[in-house]
Amino acid sequence: MANNLRFQVVEEAFKKHALEVKVPAERPSEYFGKYVFNRQKMYKYLPKDIYDKMIDVMDNGARLDRSIADAVAAGMKQWALEMGVTHYTHWFQPLTEGTAEKHDAFVEHDGKGGMIEKFSGKLLVQQEPDASSFPNGGIRNTFEARGYSAWDPTSPVFIIDDTLCIPTIFIAYTGEALDYKAPLLRAIHAVSKAAKDVCQYFYDDVTKVQVNLGWEQEYFLVDEGLYSARPDLLMTGRTLMGHESAKNQQMDDHYFGTIPDRVQAFMKDLEIQSLELAIPVKTRHNEVAPNQFELAPIFEECNLAVDHNMLLMSLMKKVARKHGFRVLLHEKPFDGINGSGKHCNWSLTAMHNAQCTMHNESSTLLHAPGTTPEENLRFITFIVETLMAVYHHNGLLKASIMSATNAHRLGGNEAPPAIISSFLGTQLTEVLNHIETSKTNELFNLKGKQGMEIDIAQIPDLVVDNTDRNRTSPFAFTGNRFEFRAPGSSVNCASAMIALNAAMAEALNSFKERVDAKIAKGEDKIQALLEVLKDDVKTCKPIRFDGNGYSEEWVEEAAKRGLDVEKSCPVIFEHYLDDSSIKMFESTKVMNKKELEARNEVKWEMYVKTVQIEARVLGDLAMNHIIPVATHYQSKLIKNVQGMKEVFAAERAERLSTRNMKLIEEIAERTEKIEQLAEDLTEARRVANRIECIHKRAIAYHDTVCPLMEAIRKQIDKLELIVEDGLWTLPKYRELLFIR
């Protein structure tokens, strides 16, 4: 029966058809946010004075007055009960790369032997989950488990099934962050304040600066039957073995191709449910690799965008199962073809009054060129200071996106390399080169009432003509934003956004200090700005690279420029504890040294556990699936050779059996190697596990366990090519990638 499982699930997969998706009668704009307690519902269910205070908290960062919590909770409960909700949960993002929730019912004793629906402000604002049961890097012990989840009012409450989900931060009893949201909110606050201060050089009416994020979620879909027949996919999210298909992505016929019917139905269902949860999904298409796809929303405020991405990944898994698929969010589920990333399009928007939003004329995209010399000076300022942030913390930014899973993706098949650099395009590069080589008094000229001229080329064409397609650039300027392409598809993109926003805040603070110092000495403001910019253009020049990021020459050149070229994932994590990183995080009040040390402990521990699980699964498959199948085929070949001797004369039988004898010998040699390598793999894990220091243990897993896994895979993939197809029990790449 085991031998037939592969063919059974293949046959069943071919019989499946697209499910019919019930489309709402209303237009998307009418059911958008149906299950979200948004401003419209706040206005309906909250008293006017409470509503005004909530808007002040959400728009202006006012401190939440806990005295209004009961009124807000009452309005939320009324709306939720009308929507059929029976439970509530604090929804938070621990350091597991997923989300966490504990559901409680809206019921309390009424004192008369019955029950009443109750939901107080206290339950809305704060709860106490067990902090020791989540990754915490030693901050909490089992015997001191208390932690707090606290409501984030800037991210709207939403409904999933019968549960009201309340976005929250998660912190230890002693105040340290145990999640992604808390430091993200701090980083957003830090960069918003720093950017607002710098904006004062160019505008006198900026009230705040908003951080924008537009993520692009790549993923694979695999038929659930085929998925279930691959224990490696089931347990690790990727194929630990498998020879590449004769046809994969080399014909370039999948990218932007016609979406398969079953996939189209899945996408339609996912989009409807996403829009009902106010996730503004906009784009869907086939990606480069077979059975790889992408979904992207309209950009949003950074904190909300991160919440929506985490919610979407959970929703994708649920909807995929409904349609007979399993969604693969692993960065490299298949060897030899493209992996999946989560490109993060990041920018800053200046708000010019308290009432405006980024969708009207009262805002300015700070990373977009303008129509006047003053606006282009602002544009160049924010471009250069972004480059300064990336240059000074390129190792940290790499650490923020690195993981055991993303390490398989970076550096191959159109993924960016594991060296952080920035591509600007010819036009913007020429502008920065001009600033660098010109004297300050040549760059600007005051003309009395006619206004000011700055000798920085007008750059309106940039928006249309300079969209970068250099796929090897990890941090590329794309017209009015930077696209951070290195984050992996499975992770919480808050990790990258925490590092980037904090680094940008530090760069802007430094810029303002130096400009103000020159102005205090009597220099003209424009001259002071240009002098500091000129220095920074020279300083950050090593981070600019427009060439092929895959070349060996670039690795050598990057090292000469002082950029981080390390490839070992556990070593890369060390950048979180660089003196410059600690200083940056503490000066911006995003994280303290204790929190950074704890996060690194978690990262090293997660790396070890991920590789450990993969090694165990691979060893099991090698010994209990691959070797038995190979030796079974070998036995059939031996029987054939013996039969040939009975039918033909010895000399002719030997000649006719030459091929089978070679196969018998090759199978024997490869299975022997696999068995020895599997023993070595077990021993390597045993030795590594005896290392007490989690940092050194992670390095040992990288240096000793991972190479053995690759060696085992190489032998198995060779066996797949020679063992009779009818005996091979695991679905092959051609089936996993081309059955839809």
Disulfide bonds with the S-S distance in Angstrom:
none
